[in-house]
Amino acid sequence: TVGDHAILGGFVGVHQFVRIGPHAFLGAKSGIDKDVPPYMITSGHRAKLYGVNRVGLARSGFEKDRIDGLKKAFRIIWRDNRRFREGIRQVREELPPFPELEVLLSFFEGSKRGIMR
């Protein structure tokens, strides 16, 4: 499934049953074989995550503090190749809840193919 406002560049190949979160940006010619979390940028032949789609979120009217909160969550979850469960637990402990953060965290719970790193 492809989330609302997700952008797929030209010639992006997406494996069947992969989920692409809302406001995700997939660079041209990327190969996607795992779920792409909401609000993230991916790129590359064997695509990998590069961080939060700051420009796209700002253009869509997201508030700066929400974008900054998503950036903090990204750093915590993907830091040191830790397990996602540990990162999610730490995010819930350290960051105040807001709707976009809940969308991101709940996306992990519904993954069947695994989350892109």
C-alpha positions, 0 to 999 in steps of 0.5 A: 500500500502507498500512504497519502502524499507519498512521492515515488520518483521515476522508475522506482521498483517496489516489491509486492506487499511492501507498505510505503508510509504517508509523506515518504519520498522514494528517490528515482530508480530506487529498489524497495524491498522492505516497508518505508516508514512514514515521513522518510526519504529513501534512495539508491539501487538497493534503497536505504533510509536517509532521514526525515523528509524535512522539505516535503513536510515543510511544504505540506504545512507541518509545524517545525516542532513536529518535524524536529520531533520526527528527526529526534525519533529517527535518530533514536530509533535508527541509532547504532543499528539497535533493535526497533523495539528498543528504539520505539520504547526509548522514543515513547519515554523521551519524546512527548506524544504527537499525532505524527509520531504515533503514526510513525510508531504504529507503522512499525507494529504493522510491518510484515516484510520488515522496516527499511534501514 
